[in-house]
């Protein structure tokens, strides 16, 4: 058995529960490891992951340069077309000129002022949700606080009316679509993702039509004003904002509180932003990011040929002692030098990172203020997925 296969098993519940010892072994034994079961090259070091995120010889897609046949890959099944249409028109999976064009256009609508204007809404929603948890004496922190917050914020941002029943479907749609980002998704996972892609796209198409007739002070109305964006590009952008922002905020909130409770520590409210960055690093909500090799690259003397897929191990990079020193595996809520790559790097750096940070500081601040004695009721169970790291629930009492 290859050394990488002996320690890296993303389909094992034991590995998913704690992948960090395996990451340490991978870092100690080399810079690039071939992993047969997933047919990927594993990249575990911070320096390499950071560099490859910026390397234009890699891409989230290859279809801007090659056909599937030229790249040695099979085209996705025709039945998956609605998912791929939605996904392939979003910033996350675009490259070259298309990515630059859409990011420039979306940035006209999704500005720093957009996030700044959302701050009072984010704080109000966080206060209301934490208030519900406190009033009940506790409950599932994930279901009561962590999940509703980013969904409500995105709904407010997009201008989804409170009376629309689709508000309650945003979270299930997001979860179904994100299931396709796990390794080797099943046919049932793909079916749910396709169904969610169709329903979410149809709803957004109808909402865009409403906003064309009656513009509001929301992101969809702003995107409509950017004339060079196609309707499909607007739809894909809105879905990406929900999926990416939602998963990062939910899982960092729950992973973060599990970490705090397990270590029996609390951040200094005056240094909350520093603590949030450390929680983003310590137990990364996105453990791995995939890239296609568009031109041959060399890492540590190993040539990785065009047509290969690399797995950039964010979780490992964020615990690399070569970058974070001898305390890389320790939780340090005052860590000042913290160049984690949780939000990526290069042209695909997360557009919604400022919003995610705003939400995280709001919800952690409210919980620290109103539930300082928060306690764990039961040990949580990890979700089975490896790529997106989270729990099924986090039961707490106040």
VOPAGU-2260 file (C-alpha; in pm, 1 decimal, decimal comma):
REM VOPAGU-2260
SITE   aa  ch    i         X         Y         Z
SITE  UNK   A    0       0,0       0,0       0,0
SITE  UNK   A    1     124,1     346,8     -87,9
SITE  UNK   A    2     225,5     560,2     210,3
SITE  UNK   A    3     -47,1     815,7     134,1
SITE  UNK   A    4    -314,3     545,8     115,6
SITE  UNK   A    5    -201,8     409,7     452,8
SITE  UNK   A    6    -279,5     734,8     638,0
SITE  UNK   A    7    -519,1     933,5     416,8
SITE  UNK   A    8    -865,2     777,2     401,5
SITE  UNK   A    9   -1130,8    1044,6     337,0
SITE  UNK   A   10   -1404,8     780,2     337,6
SITE  UNK   A   11   -1324,0     661,4     691,5
SITE  UNK   A   12   -1527,6     802,8     983,5
SITE  UNK   A   13   -1218,0     781,1    1203,3
SITE  UNK   A   14   -1015,6     991,0     959,0
SITE  UNK   A   15   -1297,3    1242,3     912,0
SITE  UNK   A   16   -1328,1    1277,6    1290,6
SITE  UNK   A   17    -960,2    1376,6    1322,1
SITE  UNK   A   18    -755,0    1404,8    1001,2
SITE  UNK   A   19    -478,4    1611,6    1156,6
SITE  UNK   A   20    -239,3    1329,3    1262,5
SITE  UNK   A   21    -257,5    1191,7     907,5
SITE  UNK   A   22    -179,6    1536,2     768,4
SITE  UNK   A   23     130,6    1552,9     987,1
SITE  UNK   A   24     252,0    1221,1     843,3
SITE  UNK   A   25     189,8    1341,2     488,5
SITE  UNK   A   26     384,7    1661,5     549,3
SITE  UNK   A   27     672,3    1465,8     704,2
SITE  UNK   A   28     697,5    1223,3     412,8
SITE  UNK   A   29     694,1    1458,9     116,1
SITE  UNK   A   30     544,3    1748,4     -76,1
SITE  UNK   A   31     328,2    1558,4    -326,7
SITE  UNK   A   32     166,4    1216,7    -279,9
SITE  UNK   A   33     -23,8    1010,6    -535,8
SITE  UNK   A   34    -346,9     875,4    -384,8
SITE  UNK   A   35    -486,6     589,0    -589,5
SITE  UNK   A   36    -840,9     561,3    -444,9
SITE  UNK   A   37    -926,5     922,1    -534,6
SITE  UNK   A   38    -681,8     947,9    -828,9
SITE  UNK   A   39    -545,9    1274,3    -694,8
SITE  UNK   A   40    -210,1    1422,4    -602,3
SITE  UNK   A   41    -221,8    1528,6    -236,9
SITE  UNK   A   42     -48,5    1857,6    -153,6
SITE  UNK   A   43     -12,8    1898,3     226,5
SITE  UNK   A   44     229,8    2191,5     281,2
SITE  UNK   A   45     121,1    2551,9     335,1
SITE  UNK   A   46     386,3    2698,2     103,1
SITE  UNK   A   47     289,1    2468,3    -184,1
SITE  UNK   A   48     -86,0    2503,4    -136,7
SITE  UNK   A   49     -59,0    2880,8    -119,8
SITE  UNK   A   50     158,6    2893,4    -433,2
SITE  UNK   A   51     -60,6    2656,6    -634,0
SITE  UNK   A   52    -374,7    2857,2    -552,9
SITE  UNK   A   53    -205,9    3142,1    -742,6
SITE  UNK   A   54     -51,0    2929,7   -1019,9
SITE  UNK   A   55    -225,5    2980,4   -1355,5
SITE  UNK   A   56    -102,9    2639,2   -1472,8
SITE  UNK   A   57    -384,7    2501,2   -1258,2
SITE  UNK   A   58    -754,7    2568,2   -1287,6
SITE  UNK   A   59   -1091,5    2493,4   -1133,9
SITE  UNK   A   60   -1196,7    2386,1   -1482,5
SITE  UNK   A   61   -1018,3    2289,7   -1802,3
SITE  UNK   A   62   -1293,8    2340,7   -2058,7
SITE  UNK   A   63   -1175,0    2693,2   -2140,5
SITE  UNK   A   64    -867,6    2530,4   -2298,6
SITE  UNK   A   65    -947,0    2167,4   -2372,8
SITE  UNK   A   66   -1232,5    1940,4   -2466,7
SITE  UNK   A   67   -1306,2    1653,2   -2229,5
SITE  UNK   A   68   -1146,5    1415,0   -2479,7
SITE  UNK   A   69    -830,4    1625,5   -2516,4
SITE  UNK   A   70    -793,9    1634,9   -2139,4
SITE  UNK   A   71    -846,3    1261,4   -2103,4
SITE  UNK   A   72   -1171,6    1296,0   -1911,3
SITE  UNK   A   73   -1529,7    1188,9   -1969,1
SITE  UNK   A   74   -1803,3    1447,9   -2003,0
SITE  UNK   A   75   -2046,7    1462,7   -1709,6
SITE  UNK   A   76   -2366,6    1259,9   -1753,8
SITE  UNK   A   77   -2636,1    1449,6   -1945,7
SITE  UNK   A   78   -2872,7    1407,0   -1649,6
SITE  UNK   A   79   -2642,7    1630,8   -1441,8
SITE  UNK   A   80   -2670,3    1921,7   -1687,1
SITE  UNK   A   81   -2884,0    2151,9   -1463,7
SITE  UNK   A   82   -2626,0    2130,3   -1184,3
SITE  UNK   A   83   -2333,7    2195,5   -1417,6
SITE  UNK   A   84   -2507,4    2484,7   -1592,8
SITE  UNK   A   85   -2562,3    2645,9   -1254,3
SITE  UNK   A   86   -2214,8    2565,1   -1121,1
SITE  UNK   A   87   -2013,9    2635,2   -1436,5
SITE  UNK   A   88   -2140,1    2994,2   -1468,4
SITE  UNK   A   89   -2035,2    3088,8   -1115,3
SITE  UNK   A   90   -1708,0    3254,6   -1016,4
SITE  UNK   A   91   -1581,3    2948,3    -830,9
SITE  UNK   A   92   -1551,4    2734,2   -1144,2
SITE  UNK   A   93   -1466,4    2993,0   -1409,2
SITE  UNK   A   94   -1118,3    3065,1   -1536,9
SITE  UNK   A   95    -930,9    3311,5   -1757,0
SITE  UNK   A   96   -1123,2    3592,2   -1926,6
SITE  UNK   A   97   -1469,9    3473,0   -1816,3
SITE  UNK   A   98   -1369,5    3476,5   -1449,9
SITE  UNK   A   99   -1208,6    3820,0   -1472,4
SITE  UNK   A  100   -1510,6    3965,3   -1652,8
SITE  UNK   A  101   -1771,6    3831,2   -1410,7
SITE  UNK   A  102   -1572,1    3907,8   -1096,0
SITE  UNK   A  103   -1525,0    4265,7   -1216,7
SITE  UNK   A  104   -1896,5    4301,2   -1293,2
SITE  UNK   A  105   -2017,9    4135,7    -972,1
SITE  UNK   A  106   -1778,8    4353,1    -769,6
SITE  UNK   A  107   -1969,8    4656,5    -895,9
SITE  UNK   A  108   -2276,3    4531,7    -709,5
SITE  UNK   A  109   -2118,9    4336,9    -421,2
SITE  UNK   A  110   -1909,6    4620,0    -281,6
SITE  UNK   A  111   -1752,7    4676,3      62,3
SITE  UNK   A  112   -2035,4    4924,1     121,7
SITE  UNK   A  113   -2286,7    4642,8      56,3
SITE  UNK   A  114   -2133,4    4445,1     344,0
SITE  UNK   A  115   -2102,6    4753,6     562,7
SITE  UNK   A  116   -2470,3    4834,5     512,4
SITE  UNK   A  117   -2561,0    4480,1     615,8
SITE  UNK   A  118   -2384,1    4507,7     952,1
SITE  UNK   A  119   -2688,5    4630,7    1153,2
SITE  UNK   A  120   -2904,4    4354,9    1002,0
SITE  UNK   A  121   -2643,6    4088,0    1077,2
SITE  UNK   A  122   -2611,1    4200,9    1439,4
SITE  UNK   A  123   -2988,8    4218,3    1484,7
SITE  UNK   A  124   -3038,2    3868,2    1342,6
SITE  UNK   A  125   -2755,1    3726,6    1554,7
SITE  UNK   A  126   -2902,2    3885,9    1868,1
SITE  UNK   A  127   -3250,1    3747,9    1791,9
SITE  UNK   A  128   -3125,6    3393,9    1726,9
SITE  UNK   A  129   -2900,2    3382,1    2033,3
SITE  UNK   A  130   -3189,2    3526,1    2233,3
SITE  UNK   A  131   -3405,7    3231,6    2124,3
SITE  UNK   A  132   -3136,7    2984,5    2234,7
SITE  UNK   A  133   -3096,5    3154,8    2573,2
SITE  UNK   A  134   -3471,4    3176,9    2630,8
SITE  UNK   A  135   -3502,4    2803,8    2568,7
SITE  UNK   A  136   -3217,4    2726,4    2807,5
SITE  UNK   A  137   -3017,8    2570,6    2524,4
SITE  UNK   A  138   -3076,1    2340,1    2231,2
SITE  UNK   A  139   -2904,9    2258,2    1903,9
SITE  UNK   A  140   -2666,2    2547,4    1843,5
SITE  UNK   A  141   -2644,1    2451,8    1478,2
SITE  UNK   A  142   -3017,6    2442,2    1405,3
SITE  UNK   A  143   -3117,4    2734,1    1627,7
SITE  UNK   A  144   -2833,4    2980,7    1560,8
SITE  UNK   A  145   -2561,1    2876,0    1316,0
SITE  UNK   A  146   -2777,0    2769,3    1020,3
SITE  UNK   A  147   -3050,0    3036,3    1026,3
SITE  UNK   A  148   -2810,3    3333,2    1046,5
SITE  UNK   A  149   -2628,1    3316,8     709,8
SITE  UNK   A  150   -2944,1    3203,2     529,3
SITE  UNK   A  151   -3138,6    3499,2     668,1
SITE  UNK   A  152   -2853,3    3737,2     582,1
SITE  UNK   A  153   -2830,7    3612,2     223,4
SITE  UNK   A  154   -3210,1    3630,7     191,2
SITE  UNK   A  155   -3197,9    3992,0     307,2
SITE  UNK   A  156   -2910,0    4068,9      74,8
SITE  UNK   A  157   -3077,5    3915,0    -229,7
SITE  UNK   A  158   -3412,8    4069,8    -144,4
SITE  UNK   A  159   -3601,7    3743,7     -93,3
SITE  UNK   A  160   -3935,1    3863,2      51,0
SITE  UNK   A  161   -4014,4    3738,5     401,2
SITE  UNK   A  162   -4348,5    3609,9     275,5
SITE  UNK   A  163   -4193,1    3383,2      10,9
SITE  UNK   A  164   -4207,6    3018,9     118,1
SITE  UNK   A  165   -3879,1    2971,4     -67,7
SITE  UNK   A  166   -3697,1    3139,0     223,5
SITE  UNK   A  167   -3736,3    2814,5     411,3
SITE  UNK   A  168   -3596,6    2617,9     117,5
SITE  UNK   A  169   -3270,8    2810,0      80,9
SITE  UNK   A  170   -3088,3    2595,2     337,4
SITE  UNK   A  171   -3203,0    2256,6     192,8
SITE  UNK   A  172   -3124,2    2375,7    -160,3
SITE  UNK   A  173   -2775,3    2482,4     -52,7
SITE  UNK   A  174   -2706,2    2155,5     131,0
SITE  UNK   A  175   -2820,9    1947,7    -168,3
SITE  UNK   A  176   -2607,9    2140,6    -418,1
SITE  UNK   A  177   -2298,6    2135,4    -194,2
SITE  UNK   A  178   -2325,7    1757,6    -170,9
SITE  UNK   A  179   -2170,9    1745,3    -518,6
SITE  UNK   A  180   -1846,3    1892,1    -386,2
SITE  UNK   A  181   -1771,6    1583,5    -179,4
SITE  UNK   A  182   -1550,7    1305,5    -314,6
SITE  UNK   A  183   -1730,9    1056,6    -540,6
SITE  UNK   A  184   -2089,2    1174,5    -479,3
SITE  UNK   A  185   -2351,3     902,8    -511,9
SITE  UNK   A  186   -2627,3     889,9    -771,8
SITE  UNK   A  187   -2876,6     992,4    -504,9
SITE  UNK   A  188   -2660,1    1290,3    -405,9
SITE  UNK   A  189   -2641,5    1393,5    -771,2
SITE  UNK   A  190   -3017,3    1355,0    -813,9
SITE  UNK   A  191   -3086,7    1580,5    -515,3
SITE  UNK   A  192   -2832,4    1836,4    -640,5
SITE  UNK   A  193   -2989,9    1846,4    -985,7
SITE  UNK   A  194   -3338,5    1883,4    -839,5
SITE  UNK   A  195   -3223,2    2166,6    -609,5
SITE  UNK   A  196   -3040,8    2336,0    -898,3
SITE  UNK   A  197   -3359,3    2338,8   -1109,2
SITE  UNK   A  198   -3583,8    2461,3    -827,4
SITE  UNK   A  199   -3342,9    2727,9    -700,7
SITE  UNK   A  200   -3274,1    2854,4   -1054,6
SITE  UNK   A  201   -3644,1    2871,1   -1135,1
SITE  UNK   A  202   -3713,7    3069,4    -819,9
SITE  UNK   A  203   -3429,5    3314,5    -882,4
SITE  UNK   A  204   -3540,1    3359,0   -1244,3
SITE  UNK   A  205   -3886,6    3452,6   -1119,7
SITE  UNK   A  206   -3742,1    3685,4    -852,7
SITE  UNK   A  207   -3521,8    3857,6   -1111,9
SITE  UNK   A  208   -3829,7    3916,4   -1328,6
SITE  UNK   A  209   -4004,6    4075,8   -1029,4
SITE  UNK   A  210   -3707,5    4300,9    -962,0
SITE  UNK   A  211   -3687,0    4410,5   -1324,3
SITE  UNK   A  212   -4041,6    4544,5   -1289,0
SITE  UNK   A  213   -3997,6    4673,9    -937,1
SITE  UNK   A  214   -3631,7    4731,5    -838,2
SITE  UNK   A  215   -3540,0    4740,9    -470,2
SITE  UNK   A  216   -3241,4    4810,0    -248,9
SITE  UNK   A  217   -3098,9    4460,4    -282,2
SITE  UNK   A  218   -2821,7    4271,4    -458,2
SITE  UNK   A  219   -3041,7    4123,8    -731,2
SITE  UNK   A  220   -3160,5    4471,4    -829,8
SITE  UNK   A  221   -2796,7    4586,5    -831,1
SITE  UNK   A  222   -2691,1    4291,4   -1047,2
SITE  UNK   A  223   -2971,9    4368,6   -1293,2
SITE  UNK   A  224   -2820,3    4714,8   -1324,8
SITE  UNK   A  225   -2492,0    4557,9   -1442,7
SITE  UNK   A  226   -2605,2    4517,6   -1801,4
SITE  UNK   A  227   -2316,3    4298,8   -1919,8
SITE  UNK   A  228   -2420,4    4012,6   -1688,1
SITE  UNK   A  229   -2641,6    3744,4   -1840,0
SITE  UNK   A  230   -2937,7    3613,7   -1644,1
SITE  UNK   A  231   -2763,4    3277,9   -1595,9
SITE  UNK   A  232   -2454,4    3453,1   -1459,8
SITE  UNK   A  233   -2672,4    3645,2   -1213,2
SITE  UNK   A  234   -2844,0    3324,4   -1100,8
SITE  UNK   A  235   -2514,3    3136,8   -1059,0
SITE  UNK   A  236   -2364,6    3428,7    -864,0
SITE  UNK   A  237   -2656,9    3438,7    -620,9
SITE  UNK   A  238   -2642,9    3063,4    -562,3
SITE  UNK   A  239   -2266,5    3075,2    -506,0
SITE  UNK   A  240   -2303,3    3352,9    -249,3
SITE  UNK   A  241   -2552,6    3142,3     -56,5
SITE  UNK   A  242   -2359,5    2815,4     -79,6
SITE  UNK   A  243   -2010,7    2947,4      -7,9
SITE  UNK   A  244   -2108,2    3198,9     258,6
SITE  UNK   A  245   -2350,9    2963,0     424,5
SITE  UNK   A  246   -2117,5    2664,3     456,1
SITE  UNK   A  247   -1824,1    2870,4     584,1
SITE  UNK   A  248   -2028,4    3050,6     850,7
SITE  UNK   A  249   -2230,6    2752,3     972,8
SITE  UNK   A  250   -1939,2    2513,6    1002,5
SITE  UNK   A  251   -1696,1    2765,9    1148,6
SITE  UNK   A  252   -1955,1    2857,9    1411,8
SITE  UNK   A  253   -2019,2    2496,9    1512,5
SITE  UNK   A  254   -1661,9    2370,2    1471,5
SITE  UNK   A  255   -1545,4    2678,8    1659,8
SITE  UNK   A  256   -1776,1    2632,5    1956,8
SITE  UNK   A  257   -1694,0    2264,1    1975,4
SITE  UNK   A  258   -1326,7    2364,4    1988,3
SITE  UNK   A  259   -1387,4    2625,6    2259,8
SITE  UNK   A  260   -1597,4    2388,8    2469,8
SITE  UNK   A  261   -1350,7    2102,7    2427,9
SITE  UNK   A  262   -1060,4    2323,0    2539,5
SITE  UNK   A  263   -1272,3    2500,6    2803,4
SITE  UNK   A  264   -1157,1    2843,7    2685,1
SITE  UNK   A  265   -1332,4    3160,7    2570,2
SITE  UNK   A  266   -1200,4    3444,7    2350,8
SITE  UNK   A  267   -1137,5    3790,1    2489,9
SITE  UNK   A  268   -1433,6    3991,6    2353,4
SITE  UNK   A  269   -1192,8    4279,0    2288,5
SITE  UNK   A  270    -986,3    4055,9    2059,5
SITE  UNK   A  271   -1270,3    3868,1    1894,7
SITE  UNK   A  272   -1158,0    3920,8    1535,6
SITE  UNK   A  273    -819,4    3762,9    1616,5
SITE  UNK   A  274    -991,3    3466,5    1782,4
SITE  UNK   A  275   -1223,7    3414,7    1483,2
SITE  UNK   A  276    -922,5    3398,0    1250,1
SITE  UNK   A  277    -767,1    3132,3    1472,9
SITE  UNK   A  278   -1087,3    2925,4    1476,9
SITE  UNK   A  279   -1099,5    2948,3    1096,1
SITE  UNK   A  280    -742,9    2813,3    1089,0
SITE  UNK   A  281    -759,1    2554,0    1363,8
SITE  UNK   A  282   -1049,1    2345,4    1230,1
SITE  UNK   A  283   -1096,2    2453,1     870,5
SITE  UNK   A  284   -1454,9    2429,1     737,8
SITE  UNK   A  285   -1328,0    2344,7     386,0
SITE  UNK   A  286   -1063,8    2075,2     424,2
SITE  UNK   A  287    -967,6    2027,6      61,6
SITE  UNK   A  288    -987,1    2222,6    -264,4
SITE  UNK   A  289    -945,2    2053,3    -602,5
SITE  UNK   A  290    -763,0    2190,9    -906,1
SITE  UNK   A  291    -690,5    2053,1   -1253,6
SITE  UNK   A  292    -334,2    2060,6   -1387,1
SITE  UNK   A  293    -349,8    2245,7   -1720,1
SITE  UNK   A  294      27,0    2233,7   -1785,9
SITE  UNK   A  295     289,9    2009,4   -1629,9
SITE  UNK   A  296     410,5    2124,9   -1289,1
SITE  UNK   A  297     687,9    2004,3   -1058,7
SITE  UNK   A  298     663,4    1986,9    -680,2
SITE  UNK   A  299     956,6    1866,4    -474,2
SITE  UNK   A  300    1111,4    1691,4    -775,1
SITE  UNK   A  301     785,2    1516,6    -864,6
SITE  UNK   A  302     644,8    1601,4   -1208,0
SITE  UNK   A  303     265,2    1617,0   -1206,2
SITE  UNK   A  304     147,4    1595,3   -1568,1
SITE  UNK   A  305    -126,2    1784,6   -1745,9
SITE  UNK   A  306    -464,2    1617,5   -1698,1
SITE  UNK   A  307    -397,8    1531,6   -1333,2
SITE  UNK   A  308    -606,7    1649,8   -1042,3
SITE  UNK   A  309    -446,2    1791,6    -728,4
SITE  UNK   A  310    -606,9    1795,8    -385,4
SITE  UNK   A  311    -490,4    2107,4    -203,1
SITE  UNK   A  312    -520,2    2007,7     162,4
SITE  UNK   A  313    -632,7    2327,6     334,6
SITE  UNK   A  314    -670,9    2150,4     668,5
SITE  UNK   A  315    -310,3    2033,6     653,9
SITE  UNK   A  316    -172,0    2364,2     526,2
SITE  UNK   A  317    -337,9    2549,6     814,0
SITE  UNK   A  318    -158,9    2323,2    1066,2
SITE  UNK   A  319     183,0    2332,1     896,8
SITE  UNK   A  320     461,9    2400,9    1152,8
SITE  UNK   A  321     679,7    2536,0     870,7
SITE  UNK   A  322     444,2    2834,8     855,4
SITE  UNK   A  323     276,6    2844,8    1198,2
SITE  UNK   A  324     566,7    2730,7    1413,1
SITE  UNK   A  325     584,0    2463,7    1683,9
SITE  UNK   A  326     236,0    2559,1    1811,2
SITE  UNK   A  327      66,6    2487,5    1476,3
SITE  UNK   A  328    -143,2    2207,5    1629,2
SITE  UNK   A  329    -236,1    2417,4    1932,3
SITE  UNK   A  330    -528,7    2655,5    1970,4
SITE  UNK   A  331    -400,8    3008,0    2030,3
SITE  UNK   A  332    -684,6    3259,9    2034,1
SITE  UNK   A  333    -432,4    3544,9    2043,4
SITE  UNK   A  334    -230,3    3426,1    1741,3
SITE  UNK   A  335    -133,5    3745,3    1557,7
SITE  UNK   A  336      65,5    3605,7    1263,5
SITE  UNK   A  337    -207,9    3394,5    1105,4
SITE  UNK   A  338    -196,4    3369,6     723,6
SITE  UNK   A  339    -445,2    3081,9     703,1
SITE  UNK   A  340    -582,8    2994,9     361,3
SITE  UNK   A  341    -935,7    2909,1     467,9
SITE  UNK   A  342   -1079,5    3159,3     219,6
SITE  UNK   A  343    -840,5    3055,8     -57,3
SITE  UNK   A  344    -597,2    3278,3    -244,9
SITE  UNK   A  345    -534,8    3418,2    -589,1
SITE  UNK   A  346    -816,0    3497,7    -831,8
SITE  UNK   A  347   -1052,9    3259,9    -653,5
SITE  UNK   A  348   -1013,3    3421,4    -312,7
SITE  UNK   A  349   -1357,7    3414,4    -151,9
SITE  UNK   A  350   -1558,7    3719,8    -255,9
SITE  UNK   A  351   -1779,9    3679,6      50,7
SITE  UNK   A  352   -1498,2    3658,8     309,4
SITE  UNK   A  353   -1576,4    4002,9     460,9
SITE  UNK   A  354   -1941,9    3903,6     504,4
SITE  UNK   A  355   -1847,7    3569,1     662,6
SITE  UNK   A  356   -1619,3    3747,4     910,0
SITE  UNK   A  357   -1893,9    3996,1     994,0
SITE  UNK   A  358   -2140,8    3714,1    1064,7
SITE  UNK   A  359   -1890,9    3514,3    1270,6
SITE  UNK   A  360   -1792,0    3807,7    1489,6
SITE  UNK   A  361   -2158,3    3894,6    1542,8
SITE  UNK   A  362   -2267,2    3545,1    1646,1
SITE  UNK   A  363   -1960,4    3468,3    1861,8
SITE  UNK   A  364   -1990,9    3808,4    2027,7
SITE  UNK   A  365   -2359,1    3756,4    2112,0
SITE  UNK   A  366   -2298,7    3407,6    2251,4
SITE  UNK   A  367   -2008,2    3524,6    2464,7
SITE  UNK   A  368   -2213,3    3813,0    2600,3
SITE  UNK   A  369   -2542,2    3636,0    2664,9
SITE  UNK   A  370   -2439,8    3274,4    2723,0
SITE  UNK   A  371   -2097,5    3288,1    2892,6
SITE  UNK   A  372   -2165,6    2960,1    3071,1
SITE  UNK   A  373   -2252,7    2765,6    2756,4
SITE  UNK   A  374   -2200,4    2392,7    2816,3
SITE  UNK   A  375   -2201,1    2083,1    2599,1
SITE  UNK   A  376   -2487,0    1837,9    2652,0
SITE  UNK   A  377   -2357,4    1548,8    2439,4
SITE  UNK   A  378   -2055,0    1470,3    2225,2
SITE  UNK   A  379   -2142,8    1574,7    1868,3
SITE  UNK   A  380   -2132,9    1343,4    1567,1
SITE  UNK   A  381   -1936,4    1447,0    1260,1
SITE  UNK   A  382   -2109,9    1460,0     925,1
SITE  UNK   A  383   -1978,7    1182,6     699,0
SITE  UNK   A  384   -1845,8    1419,0     430,2
SITE  UNK   A  385   -1474,8    1498,1     431,5
SITE  UNK   A  386   -1442,5    1804,6     207,1
SITE  UNK   A  387   -1694,8    2021,6     393,1
SITE  UNK   A  388   -1622,9    1971,4     762,1
SITE  UNK   A  389   -1912,5    1994,4    1002,3
SITE  UNK   A  390   -2135,7    1826,8    1261,1
SITE  UNK   A  391   -2484,6    1682,0    1250,3
SITE  UNK   A  392   -2574,4    1895,3    1554,9
SITE  UNK   A  393   -2423,0    2061,2    1859,9
SITE  UNK   A  394   -2642,2    2021,8    2168,4
SITE  UNK   A  395   -2571,1    2280,5    2437,7
SITE  UNK   A  396   -2730,0    2421,7    2748,5
SITE  UNK   A  397   -2709,8    2772,3    2888,5
